[in-house]
């Protein structure tokens, strides 16, 4: 406990680091990108892996539905699928997996250290779980992170959030930011 200058007793709260991370990763179509390449657009960031039996496919289906619901406004949103299993999720594997859900979703992979750093920055957890038969799965945070056009953290959508609710929240954020950023920078349109 501390006393401020007026003598009132206060309690110091820990300051949490910002959610988000700088990165240099490889897209599923072979480009090297950084977080800066996506400035000017809202991001929906999901951490997962291609061998995931249920959470990842259903989350990517939700993202695809969100883009559909947004219609023309979807051009202001960039979904990112960042693998937490870079050993198996090569660029080739991601290029065969991600487009099945929506061509506008960008799959990202990189070395284990970069993936770990990015996940930590987003406070996304993941851990390898070895099976008895030599296979493994990866337990991971099942959250969509919503980042604003300047890279700022706006919020998160837990796994069971409906596409309709996500689209509604994105519309509100887009209305607030697109109006104030009407002169969207060309960097926001990362060539796909």
CORGILIN-V563926 format. One record per residue. N is the residue number from 0. D_LAST is the distance of its C-alpha to the last C-alpha in Angstrom with 2 decimals. Layout:
((N | D_LAST) (N | D_LAST))
//
This chain:
((0 | 52.94) (1 | 53.17) (2 | 55.20) (3 | 53.61) (4 | 55.62) (5 | 57.29) (6 | 58.50) (7 | 56.38) (8 | 55.28) (9 | 51.51) (10 | 49.31) (11 | 46.50) (12 | 43.25) (13 | 40.79) (14 | 37.73) (15 | 34.64) (16 | 31.71) (17 | 28.61) (18 | 25.98) (19 | 22.65) (20 | 21.87) (21 | 20.34) (22 | 18.21) (23 | 16.54) (24 | 14.58) (25 | 12.36) (26 | 9.17) (27 | 9.65) (28 | 7.58) (29 | 9.89) (30 | 8.94) (31 | 11.74) (32 | 11.32) (33 | 14.23) (34 | 15.23) (35 | 15.59) (36 | 11.90) (37 | 11.95) (38 | 15.22) (39 | 15.87) (40 | 14.43) (41 | 16.37) (42 | 15.28) (43 | 16.45) (44 | 16.89) (45 | 18.36) (46 | 19.95) (47 | 20.70) (48 | 20.64) (49 | 19.98) (50 | 23.73) (51 | 24.58) (52 | 26.80) (53 | 26.47) (54 | 25.24) (55 | 21.61) (56 | 21.13) (57 | 22.99) (58 | 21.14) (59 | 17.72) (60 | 19.44) (61 | 20.70) (62 | 17.33) (63 | 16.14) (64 | 19.45) (65 | 19.05) (66 | 15.91) (67 | 17.99) (68 | 20.96) (69 | 19.28) (70 | 18.43) (71 | 17.27) (72 | 17.62) (73 | 14.66) (74 | 12.49) (75 | 14.38) (76 | 13.62) (77 | 11.04) (78 | 12.29) (79 | 12.37) (80 | 14.23) (81 | 16.04) (82 | 18.25) (83 | 21.95) (84 | 22.65) (85 | 20.91) (86 | 23.69) (87 | 22.61) (88 | 18.96) (89 | 17.60) (90 | 14.04) (91 | 15.28) (92 | 16.87) (93 | 13.96) (94 | 11.78) (95 | 14.76) (96 | 15.40) (97 | 12.59) (98 | 11.26) (99 | 14.98) (100 | 15.01) (101 | 12.06) (102 | 8.56) (103 | 7.79) (104 | 9.42) (105 | 8.14) (106 | 10.89) (107 | 12.54) (108 | 15.52) (109 | 17.88) (110 | 21.59) (111 | 24.10) (112 | 25.35) (113 | 22.07) (114 | 21.39) (115 | 25.00) (116 | 24.77) (117 | 21.77) (118 | 23.46) (119 | 26.71) (120 | 25.27) (121 | 24.17) (122 | 27.50) (123 | 25.92) (124 | 28.32) (125 | 27.92) (126 | 30.44) (127 | 30.75) (128 | 33.42) (129 | 35.04) (130 | 36.41) (131 | 39.72) (132 | 38.30) (133 | 36.18) (134 | 32.94) (135 | 31.47) (136 | 29.53) (137 | 28.07) (138 | 29.47) (139 | 27.04) (140 | 26.72) (141 | 25.43) (142 | 24.33) (143 | 21.32) (144 | 21.36) (145 | 20.66) (146 | 19.88) (147 | 20.27) (148 | 18.36) (149 | 20.51) (150 | 19.93) (151 | 23.19) (152 | 24.12) (153 | 24.89) (154 | 25.84) (155 | 25.21) (156 | 25.35) (157 | 27.54) (158 | 26.71) (159 | 28.76) (160 | 27.46) (161 | 26.74) (162 | 23.55) (163 | 25.83) (164 | 27.01) (165 | 23.60) (166 | 22.45) (167 | 25.80) (168 | 25.47) (169 | 21.95) (170 | 23.31) (171 | 26.15) (172 | 24.04) (173 | 21.73) (174 | 24.92) (175 | 26.30) (176 | 23.37) (177 | 21.60) (178 | 25.06) (179 | 25.75) (180 | 22.38) (181 | 22.21) (182 | 21.14) (183 | 17.69) (184 | 16.42) (185 | 13.50) (186 | 12.35) (187 | 11.60) (188 | 8.52) (189 | 6.27) (190 | 3.77) (191 | 0.00))
//
